[in-house]
Amino acid sequence: MDLDTILPDVGEFGTYQQVILYLVLLPGVLPCGFHAYNQIFMSASPQHWCHVPALDESNLTLEQSRNLSIPLEKDGSFSQCRMYTDLSEPRQNETTTSCQHGWDYDFSEYINTIVTEWDIVCDKTFYTTLALVLLGAGGLVGNYIFGYLQDSLGRRPSFFIYLLIQCAFGIATAFAQDFTTWMVLRVGVGFTVPAILGTPYVLSIELVGPEKRTLCTIMTNIAYSLGLVLLSAVVYLVRDWRQLALATSLPFLSFFFYWWVLPESPRWLLARGRFEEAEQILKTMARVNGKVLPADYFVRLKRRQQVELHLLEKKQQTKERSYGLLDLLRTPNLRRKTLIITFIWFTNTSVYVGLSYYAPVLGGDEFLNFFLAGVVELPTYIFLWPAMDCWGRRWTLCLSMVIGGSACLATFLVQNDDLITLSLYCVGKMGISSSYVVLPLMASELYPTVVRGLGMSFSSVVGMLGPTLIPLVNYLGEEMLVLPLMVMGALLVLGGAFSLMLPETLHQGLPNTLEDGEEFGNNWKWSDCFTCRPPKKQQRARRPEYSESPITSLLEHQVSVRKKAASPQADGYPGKEEVYMISVV
């Protein structure tokens, strides 16, 4: 049974949906951004140089001490990993050695980080990159597992399982006593980082009608971007990594109070054949939205569902069948869409996470850079809101990726101009932010309800390969600043080209079964890549008034079955299917 045919009766975007969206689901996206990016500030590496105990008792200033003990690099800066062996004749005896007595740090920006606490510098600098790689790897594994969890247990219980795991590991991070323990705990946090975003996103679009899905998508992404801006304020105010771990974890324990207000997705319940549970939610939705329904409204709907399940021969499969990854790849059209969505998801995740990680190392104030990386996302939503409804999802996705990718590639031409590089970086961030809004919405509209959570998890799992590799690209970018931007720009342009191979989903109903998913867009051909016609809004079929039965059309069908069965030309008696349908009606 398609929930879109019921929502006009109980309210497509009434008070109920608005309260759940603005007070529950939008705040529910904050833990993802906080735990995904707080690590780059926990592991920040301030300026450092070799500690020389012989100068501890001297009355020299810091500058004098460094001039006496630390050699200069080619760019004129003090070496961070070398010291003079002979302090009696500085700058004349050029014999140097690695730091023998630890390091001194510049604490003007940070009170404490894991780098300063455990001396993760010089030959250990790769450790912080490895920690980001493992954070992404944890998300890759967790997203795959939790995709099944969301489709098997439901959206609601899955969210609280993710939240419990993330908060537990996030709080435990603050008490780590060595780097290995800290890194293991961060992998536990990463286990749920992408997955915890999926439930608020999927649930928001499953609770509303087709015309409001764009609004829900935009609002969810605005909340995520505002979360990054809020995180920039938190990391600016909290400069100790242990306090930062607590400040970005403890507040989310309050989200467990949502247990009493967060509903399960009625769309998912109907797709799983759990009509009674969906009925309770729909009754609450109608009451809060001020909709008055006939006394026998849900009795009629239940009868309709029974007939539809039997006609489709899906009664047992819908209630008991467990869907798997092969269901996404078994039929040609659904397989094509799955592979394209997955590749674009990989490029989007790689570039979005890569650019967010890259902001602090662009030069200048790293707190300001991260703030700008979040703020520049907000203007994109002013453009996206009308664009997705006027141009459709497909071309909006394509143009966003191509423009963002071209800006990143253009940094190669202005390598020596930091201001222009930062400006192009911001354009690239705006482009990837736009495509990152459109892609999940388009994917959720292409994957059938029975495998929507699994499909989006599979695509995002493959996408999470990017965050496991992109820190390595950024690490290589320490020698060539624009190299990561060029790699990410090329990925964006390629992904934008592939997006034109997907069918348009604007004004289309959500596919519910695997058959619906295979049917949607199965007439695609290569020439469709170059068509840019605005999609026409489909007219909904007229629903019967309340005085009529919501299963009138099915009754008419049953009458024709009865006539056929009673006809002299019929081949014998009615079959089992006809007898069953007549008895249900």
LINFENNOR-V537965 format. One record per residue. PHI is phi in whole degrees, 0 to 359 (NA if undefined). BURIAL is I if it has 9 or more other C-alpha atoms within 8 Angstrom, else O. D_FIRST is the distance of its C-alpha to the first C-alpha in Angstrom with 2 decimals. Layout:
# LINFENNOR-V537965
phi-><PHI | PHI>
burial-><BURIAL | BURIAL>
d_first-><D_FIRST | D_FIRST>
This chain:
# LINFENNOR-V537965
phi-><NA | 273 | 297 | 298 | 278 | 262 | 305 | 302 | 279 | 259 | 111 | 279 | 205 | 270 | 303 | 299 | 296 | 293 | 296 | 297 | 293 | 282 | 258 | 239 | 288 | 294 | 298 | 292 | 272 | 297 | 303 | 297 | 295 | 298 | 278 | 283 | 239 | 294 | 294 | 292 | 267 | 299 | 255 | 297 | 247 | 286 | 300 | 211 | 203 | 296 | 277 | 240 | 302 | 296 | 261 | 297 | 269 | 283 | 262 | 286 | 286 | 301 | 296 | 294 | 296 | 292 | 299 | 278 | 241 | 245 | 286 | 260 | 276 | 298 | 276 | 91 | 273 | 288 | 296 | 262 | 228 | 232 | 216 | 287 | 277 | 239 | 272 | 284 | 228 | 296 | 70 | 253 | 272 | 271 | 289 | 234 | 215 | 290 | 298 | 258 | 230 | 87 | 227 | 254 | 237 | 272 | 263 | 288 | 261 | 232 | 286 | 194 | 227 | 295 | 292 | 286 | 284 | 244 | 54 | 269 | 225 | 57 | 285 | 249 | 299 | 291 | 300 | 291 | 293 | 299 | 296 | 293 | 299 | 289 | 299 | 294 | 295 | 299 | 295 | 297 | 291 | 296 | 295 | 293 | 293 | 286 | 296 | 294 | 297 | 293 | 273 | 264 | 273 | 116 | 290 | 294 | 296 | 298 | 301 | 285 | 294 | 301 | 297 | 297 | 296 | 294 | 294 | 298 | 289 | 296 | 290 | 298 | 304 | 295 | 251 | 294 | 254 | 206 | 295 | 299 | 297 | 302 | 293 | 298 | 294 | 293 | 296 | 297 | 295 | 298 | 305 | 244 | 303 | 285 | 293 | 290 | 281 | 294 | 296 | 300 | 291 | 295 | 295 | 295 | 276 | 274 | 269 | 240 | 283 | 303 | 287 | 251 | 293 | 298 | 302 | 297 | 295 | 299 | 296 | 297 | 286 | 299 | 299 | 294 | 295 | 297 | 297 | 293 | 297 | 296 | 297 | 299 | 290 | 296 | 290 | 289 | 276 | 249 | 257 | 258 | 293 | 290 | 295 | 294 | 300 | 287 | 294 | 259 | 231 | 304 | 301 | 279 | 297 | 295 | 291 | 292 | 292 | 293 | 305 | 271 | 235 | 284 | 273 | 282 | 288 | 296 | 296 | 293 | 298 | 294 | 294 | 269 | 80 | 263 | 292 | 298 | 292 | 296 | 299 | 297 | 292 | 294 | 295 | 297 | 299 | 296 | 295 | 293 | 280 | 76 | 262 | 256 | 248 | 299 | 299 | 260 | 301 | 283 | 296 | 295 | 297 | 294 | 297 | 299 | 296 | 298 | 294 | 297 | 297 | 289 | 299 | 273 | 53 | 238 | 299 | 290 | 294 | 293 | 274 | 239 | 292 | 258 | 269 | 228 | 299 | 297 | 296 | 281 | 244 | 287 | 256 | 296 | 290 | 295 | 295 | 300 | 295 | 297 | 293 | 293 | 302 | 294 | 295 | 295 | 297 | 299 | 294 | 295 | 295 | 300 | 286 | 297 | 295 | 299 | 292 | 293 | 296 | 280 | 305 | 294 | 261 | 288 | 106 | 83 | 281 | 291 | 291 | 295 | 299 | 292 | 300 | 296 | 299 | 276 | 293 | 294 | 288 | 296 | 296 | 297 | 288 | 296 | 282 | 293 | 305 | 284 | 296 | 293 | 271 | 262 | 267 | 94 | 287 | 296 | 287 | 297 | 297 | 298 | 295 | 298 | 289 | 292 | 295 | 297 | 294 | 295 | 296 | 295 | 294 | 292 | 296 | 298 | 278 | 231 | 299 | 266 | 247 | 295 | 292 | 292 | 300 | 295 | 295 | 294 | 301 | 296 | 296 | 298 | 294 | 294 | 296 | 290 | 296 | 297 | 293 | 289 | 282 | 287 | 300 | 300 | 297 | 295 | 296 | 293 | 274 | 262 | 283 | 294 | 302 | 293 | 228 | 295 | 297 | 295 | 296 | 292 | 292 | 299 | 295 | 287 | 297 | 297 | 299 | 288 | 298 | 298 | 299 | 279 | 255 | 296 | 300 | 292 | 295 | 295 | 296 | 292 | 289 | 296 | 270 | 226 | 303 | 270 | 302 | 301 | 295 | 292 | 298 | 292 | 295 | 297 | 297 | 296 | 297 | 296 | 297 | 298 | 295 | 292 | 296 | 288 | 270 | 262 | 285 | 287 | 245 | 298 | 66 | 261 | 288 | 288 | 291 | 257 | 261 | 297 | 295 | 298 | 295 | 288 | 288 | 291 | 79 | 283 | 262 | 294 | 219 | 300 | 295 | 293 | 298 | 254 | 277 | 228 | 279 | 299 | 295 | 274 | 287 | 282 | 274 | 288 | 293 | 295 | 273 | 292 | 292 | 299 | 290 | 262 | 283 | 291 | 243 | 304 | 297 | 289 | 298 | 299 | 295 | 294 | 299 | 295 | 295 | 298 | 298 | 295 | 293 | 273 | 292 | 298 | 279 | 292 | 278 | 77 | 277 | 301 | 285 | 298 | 297 | 295 | 297 | 296 | 294 | 296 | 292 | 295 | 294>
burial-><O | O | I | I | O | O | I | I | I | I | I | I | I | I | O | I | I | I | I | I | I | I | O | I | I | I | I | I | I | I | I | I | I | I | I | I | I | I | I | O | I | I | I | I | O | I | O | I | I | I | I | O | O | O | O | O | O | O | O | O | O | O | O | O | I | I | I | I | I | I | I | I | O | O | O | O | O | I | I | I | I | I | I | I | O | O | O | O | O | I | O | O | O | O | O | I | I | O | I | O | O | O | I | O | I | O | O | O | O | I | O | I | I | I | I | I | O | O | I | I | O | O | O | O | I | O | O | I | I | O | I | I | I | I | I | I | I | I | I | I | I | I | I | I | O | I | I | I | I | I | I | O | O | I | I | I | O | I | I | I | O | I | I | O | I | I | I | O | I | I | I | I | I | I | O | I | O | O | I | O | I | I | I | O | I | I | I | I | I | I | I | I | I | I | I | I | I | O | I | I | I | I | I | I | I | I | I | I | I | I | O | I | I | I | O | I | I | I | I | I | I | I | I | I | I | I | I | I | I | O | I | I | I | I | I | O | O | I | I | I | I | I | I | I | I | I | I | I | I | I | O | I | O | O | O | O | O | O | O | O | O | I | O | I | I | I | I | I | I | I | I | I | I | I | I | O | I | I | I | O | I | I | I | O | I | I | I | I | I | O | I | O | I | O | O | O | I | O | O | I | I | I | I | I | I | I | I | I | I | I | O | O | O | I | I | O | O | I | I | O | O | O | O | O | I | O | I | I | I | O | I | O | I | I | I | I | I | I | O | I | I | I | I | I | I | I | I | I | I | I | I | I | I | I | I | I | I | I | I | I | O | I | O | O | O | I | I | O | I | I | I | I | I | I | I | I | I | I | O | I | I | O | O | I | I | O | I | I | I | O | I | I | I | I | I | I | I | I | I | I | I | I | I | I | I | I | I | I | I | I | I | I | O | I | I | O | O | O | O | I | I | I | O | I | I | I | I | I | I | I | I | I | I | I | I | I | I | I | I | I | I | I | I | I | I | I | I | I | I | I | I | I | I | I | I | I | I | I | I | I | I | I | I | I | I | I | I | I | I | I | I | I | I | I | I | I | I | O | O | O | I | I | I | I | I | I | I | I | I | I | I | I | I | O | I | I | I | I | I | I | I | I | O | O | I | I | I | O | O | I | I | I | I | I | O | I | I | I | O | O | I | O | O | O | O | O | O | I | O | O | O | O | O | O | I | O | O | O | O | O | O | O | O | I | O | O | O | O | I | I | I | I | O | O | I | O | O | I | O | O | I | I | O | O | I | I | O | O | O | I | O | O | O | I | O | O | O | I | I | O | I | I | O | O | O>
d_first-><0.00 | 3.79 | 6.32 | 8.84 | 8.27 | 8.96 | 11.73 | 14.23 | 14.45 | 15.06 | 16.84 | 16.14 | 19.43 | 21.28 | 23.80 | 21.42 | 20.21 | 23.79 | 25.39 | 23.21 | 23.75 | 27.47 | 28.65 | 26.66 | 24.91 | 27.72 | 30.47 | 28.47 | 29.29 | 33.04 | 33.73 | 32.74 | 35.31 | 37.96 | 37.98 | 37.62 | 40.77 | 43.00 | 44.44 | 46.26 | 48.26 | 48.85 | 50.39 | 52.20 | 55.64 | 58.32 | 61.68 | 63.88 | 67.25 | 69.46 | 70.96 | 74.77 | 76.28 | 79.78 | 78.85 | 77.35 | 80.64 | 81.62 | 81.64 | 80.03 | 77.10 | 73.80 | 74.65 | 78.08 | 76.74 | 74.27 | 76.99 | 79.15 | 76.71 | 73.75 | 74.08 | 72.41 | 69.75 | 70.19 | 68.25 | 70.65 | 68.35 | 69.39 | 68.31 | 65.67 | 66.58 | 70.34 | 73.56 | 77.27 | 79.29 | 82.46 | 82.21 | 85.91 | 85.59 | 82.12 | 81.21 | 84.26 | 83.42 | 80.05 | 79.45 | 76.03 | 73.96 | 70.47 | 69.90 | 71.83 | 71.20 | 67.63 | 66.46 | 66.78 | 63.77 | 63.33 | 61.58 | 61.51 | 57.77 | 56.48 | 57.81 | 56.51 | 54.08 | 53.57 | 55.83 | 58.71 | 58.27 | 58.20 | 60.09 | 57.36 | 59.42 | 61.42 | 60.79 | 57.73 | 55.92 | 53.36 | 52.16 | 50.15 | 48.54 | 47.77 | 46.11 | 43.75 | 43.05 | 42.21 | 40.03 | 37.96 | 38.05 | 36.74 | 33.79 | 33.19 | 33.06 | 31.18 | 28.43 | 27.79 | 27.70 | 25.61 | 22.96 | 22.16 | 22.59 | 20.03 | 17.26 | 18.53 | 19.73 | 17.58 | 18.67 | 20.72 | 23.04 | 23.60 | 25.02 | 27.56 | 28.60 | 29.34 | 31.16 | 33.27 | 34.39 | 35.18 | 37.14 | 39.02 | 40.22 | 40.83 | 43.08 | 44.81 | 45.68 | 48.11 | 50.16 | 50.58 | 54.27 | 54.32 | 52.51 | 51.03 | 49.41 | 48.16 | 46.62 | 44.86 | 43.38 | 42.24 | 40.42 | 38.59 | 37.66 | 36.56 | 34.32 | 31.74 | 32.75 | 30.02 | 27.32 | 27.72 | 26.89 | 23.50 | 21.82 | 22.80 | 21.96 | 18.45 | 17.59 | 19.06 | 16.91 | 13.61 | 14.58 | 15.35 | 14.38 | 15.46 | 18.89 | 19.76 | 19.04 | 22.59 | 24.09 | 22.56 | 23.80 | 27.19 | 27.59 | 26.78 | 29.39 | 31.86 | 31.63 | 32.31 | 35.28 | 36.63 | 36.42 | 38.75 | 41.08 | 41.09 | 41.84 | 44.76 | 46.17 | 45.80 | 47.55 | 50.22 | 50.98 | 50.68 | 53.00 | 53.21 | 50.64 | 50.34 | 49.77 | 47.29 | 45.25 | 45.14 | 44.52 | 41.41 | 39.99 | 41.06 | 39.36 | 35.91 | 36.44 | 35.59 | 31.97 | 31.54 | 31.57 | 28.06 | 26.96 | 26.84 | 24.95 | 22.66 | 19.05 | 16.59 | 13.72 | 10.78 | 8.67 | 10.47 | 10.24 | 6.51 | 7.07 | 10.11 | 8.99 | 11.13 | 9.73 | 13.34 | 14.17 | 11.33 | 12.43 | 15.95 | 15.38 | 13.56 | 16.47 | 18.94 | 17.54 | 17.85 | 21.28 | 22.68 | 21.53 | 23.27 | 20.41 | 21.02 | 18.23 | 19.05 | 19.83 | 17.35 | 14.40 | 12.50 | 13.85 | 12.26 | 8.76 | 9.53 | 10.93 | 8.16 | 6.04 | 9.49 | 10.18 | 7.41 | 8.37 | 11.85 | 11.92 | 10.97 | 13.39 | 11.47 | 11.63 | 14.79 | 14.25 | 11.12 | 13.14 | 16.55 | 16.85 | 18.48 | 18.09 | 21.35 | 23.20 | 23.76 | 20.11 | 20.85 | 23.99 | 23.42 | 22.46 | 24.80 | 22.75 | 20.77 | 24.15 | 25.98 | 23.70 | 23.85 | 27.64 | 28.22 | 26.12 | 27.97 | 31.34 | 30.83 | 29.63 | 32.87 | 35.00 | 33.40 | 33.71 | 37.20 | 38.48 | 36.92 | 38.17 | 41.38 | 42.23 | 41.52 | 43.78 | 46.33 | 46.82 | 49.43 | 51.60 | 51.92 | 55.14 | 56.13 | 54.44 | 51.52 | 49.99 | 50.15 | 48.70 | 45.67 | 45.29 | 45.42 | 42.86 | 40.37 | 41.54 | 41.39 | 37.63 | 37.18 | 38.50 | 36.06 | 33.16 | 35.01 | 34.86 | 31.38 | 29.64 | 30.60 | 30.86 | 27.24 | 26.19 | 29.11 | 29.73 | 26.34 | 25.64 | 27.50 | 30.92 | 30.90 | 30.41 | 33.12 | 35.67 | 35.27 | 36.02 | 38.85 | 40.57 | 40.35 | 41.54 | 44.38 | 45.61 | 45.77 | 47.64 | 50.05 | 51.37 | 53.46 | 55.61 | 56.40 | 56.89 | 59.95 | 58.49 | 56.52 | 55.46 | 54.01 | 52.34 | 50.71 | 49.64 | 48.07 | 46.40 | 44.81 | 43.59 | 42.14 | 40.43 | 38.95 | 37.66 | 36.03 | 34.59 | 32.94 | 31.45 | 30.39 | 28.28 | 26.65 | 26.03 | 23.64 | 21.56 | 21.60 | 20.89 | 17.84 | 16.54 | 17.47 | 16.34 | 12.80 | 11.04 | 11.96 | 15.51 | 15.85 | 18.29 | 20.08 | 20.43 | 21.79 | 23.99 | 25.34 | 26.24 | 27.77 | 29.61 | 31.27 | 31.81 | 33.59 | 36.20 | 37.49 | 38.43 | 40.24 | 42.31 | 42.73 | 45.10 | 47.39 | 47.41 | 48.23 | 50.92 | 52.51 | 52.34 | 55.04 | 57.55 | 55.90 | 53.95 | 51.91 | 51.00 | 47.65 | 46.81 | 47.58 | 45.45 | 42.46 | 43.06 | 43.05 | 39.72 | 38.15 | 39.46 | 38.27 | 34.75 | 34.70 | 35.59 | 32.76 | 30.17 | 30.82 | 29.34 | 25.76 | 23.50 | 23.07 | 19.84 | 20.93 | 18.64 | 15.98 | 12.27 | 11.44 | 10.74 | 8.22 | 9.81 | 13.56 | 13.55 | 12.05 | 14.75 | 17.42 | 16.80 | 17.04 | 20.81 | 21.99 | 24.56 | 26.43 | 30.21 | 33.19 | 34.16 | 30.97 | 32.63 | 35.12 | 33.05 | 32.89 | 31.25 | 29.29 | 25.65 | 24.75 | 22.15 | 19.36 | 19.09 | 15.81 | 15.28 | 16.73 | 14.60 | 16.33 | 18.67 | 18.30 | 20.82 | 18.46 | 15.54 | 12.05 | 11.61 | 14.92 | 14.10 | 12.94 | 16.11 | 18.16 | 17.01 | 18.03 | 21.30 | 22.05 | 21.50 | 23.91 | 26.40 | 26.34 | 26.88 | 29.71 | 31.27 | 34.71 | 33.75 | 30.89 | 31.79 | 32.42 | 30.04 | 26.25 | 24.70 | 22.82 | 19.38 | 20.44 | 21.93 | 18.88 | 16.57 | 19.41 | 19.94 | 16.40 | 16.64>
